Amino acid sequence: MAGSTPTVSEYITHHLTNLTFGKLPGGFERADGTFIGADGAWVFAHDGAEASAMGFNAIHVDSMLWSIGLGLVFCWIFRSVAKKAQSGVPSGMVNAVEMIVQFVDNTVRDTFHGKNKLIAPLALTVFVWVFLLNLMDLVPIDLFPKLFELAGVHFMKIVPSTDPNITLGMAVGVFILMLYYSIKVKGFGFVKELTMTPFNHWAFIPVNLFMEIVGLLAKPFSLGLRLFGNLYAGEMIFILIAALFSAGALWMVPAGLLQVAWGIFHLLVIPLQAFIFMVLTVVYLSMAHEDH
């Protein structure tokens, strides 16, 4: 995109492509006309075709870096506030963090009915981390891609929650905890739950097992895809509105108003999606602790 003015299709494709690092197979012809050696090569993808050719041996570098970076920001902010916290009336950032902690704690108390000291810190981490990931959606759509393009980086997606690898990765983490606590709390009762529910008869074990396994697997998929779908759709609309600026001076004002309106709407979507992800995480773990 650096050498010419992109078409609307190229503009959209560029902004929806991750910075991908992976191994290209031997003999692959790259976008610049060069060929990969017989042993393959670990490189950054220059276009979507190269990213697809990398297959499973690839990593979305931008999603990983922004996710880890925002996680560190979360840890730094809360650590700084914890060091400043003292008796008396809080103010500024301390007050904001205390409100968030109290809000999450009350939500966990109302939703989780077991006894586990991990749940409240986990819920707080999930809520704030997902909120920060979603918050990147409000950054001007061309700001970071243009800055990184000047440094020779072809692609840069800065909203990790628009990457299904990130959202489903978090959902899989929740799923692993669900299985762990289901086995730890229920023991053999977990197997009985899978095989004797809803029909409490041995003849229906195959039917029960099928339905329960499907329902169990649906939880992490719905958890991750819900967050991804909402944020990806929002990012897509931001990109489409930004593309209107290239349609001529007549579209400048309408496009600007649409950007502002969609940004204001996202002030609700961003915390709401973080809240939903947190609540469902707590609900699923509460179900894992229910010993019938």
Secondary structure, 3 states (H helix, E strand, C coil): CCCCCCCHHHHHHHHCCCCEEEEECCCCECCCCCECCCCCEEEECCCHHHHHHHCCCEEEHHHHHHHHHHHHHHHHHHHHHHHHCCCCCCCHHHHHHHHHHHHHHHHHHHHCCCCCCCHHHHHHHHHHHHHHHHHHHHCCCCHHHHHHHHCCCCCCCCCHHHCHHHHHHHHHHHHHHHHHHHHHHHCHHHHHHHHCCCCCCHHHHHHHHHHHHHHHHHHHHHHHHHHHHHHHHHHHHHHHHHHHHHHCHHHHHHHHHHHHHHHHHHHHHHHHHHHHHHHHHHHHHHHHCCCC
